């Protein structure tokens, strides 16, 4: 069985966009899969990633759209509403958890 290793934000985006997908692995990761309710309730007071985004007045339905809003405002929202210091920390942990599943 092939074990997945954590991806960088850029590598994850490329994989989600199909740029690094192999012929045998065409699976795309959704925000709901990357940030499931169990992850969100463990690290925040939200039960979904969409609720977390809505609280910060961010509109995004894909990781690519989140990338477009990623920056200082998202970092502040992450720090205020989760137990992470910034968006990259949150994404890294979500990626590790996803790879372990």
N, C-alpha and C positions, 0 to 999 in steps of 0.2 A: 504494500500500500504506500502510495506516495504521500509524504508529509508536507503540508504547505508551510512555507516560512513567511514571516511578516513582510509586507510590502511597504515601500515608501508611499507617500501620498501620490506622487507623480506616477509611480509604477501601478498603483491601484487604479488611478484614473485611466491610464492607458489600457489596463486589462479590462476595465468596465466598458471602455469604448471599443473593445475588440481588437486593439492594436497589437496586443501580445497573445491573443488567444490561439491556442493550438487547434488542430483539426479535431482532436479528441476532447477538448475542453472549451466548449462554447458558452459555458454558464456565465451569466452576468449577475453581479451582486447588487441587490437593491438596498436602498437606505434602510428599509425595514429589516433586512437580513443582517446588515452590518451593525445596526443599532436596534436590536430587538427590545421588546418591553423589559425583559430581564436586565439588560444592560442599562437601560435608561432609569429604571427604578432603583438599581444598585448605586448609580452615580449621580442621580438628580432626584427632584421631586416630581418628575414627569413620567408618564407611562408610555410615551411614544416620542420618537425623534421629531415628528411633525408638530406635536404640541410644544416641544422645546423651541423649535424654530418660530412657531407662531407667537410665543411669549416675547421673543426678541424682535418681532415684526420682520422676520426674514421669510421670504417666499422662495422655496426650493423644493423640487420634487425628485431631484436626482443628485448624485454626488458631483456631477459636472456643474449643476446650478449652485450647489453649496460652494464649490470652488470660486465661482464668480462673486460670492458675497464674503468669502473668507478674507479676513483682515483684522484690523484693530477692533472694529465693532463686534465681530463674531468672537474674537478672543476675550473681550470684556464680558460678553454674554455668557460664554463658557465658564469663565472664572466666577462670575456672580451666581450662576444657576447650577453648577455641577461641582464635583470635587476635583476637577482638573484645573491646571493653571492656564491653559490655552487650548485652542482648537487642535493644534498638532498633537498635543498630549492625549486629547480625547480620541482623535482619529487613530493614533498609534495603538492605544489600548483596545479600541474596537477591532482593529485589524488583527491584533494578537488573539483576541477572544474568538474572532471569526475563524482564524486559521486553526485554532485548537478544536473547534467543533467538527 
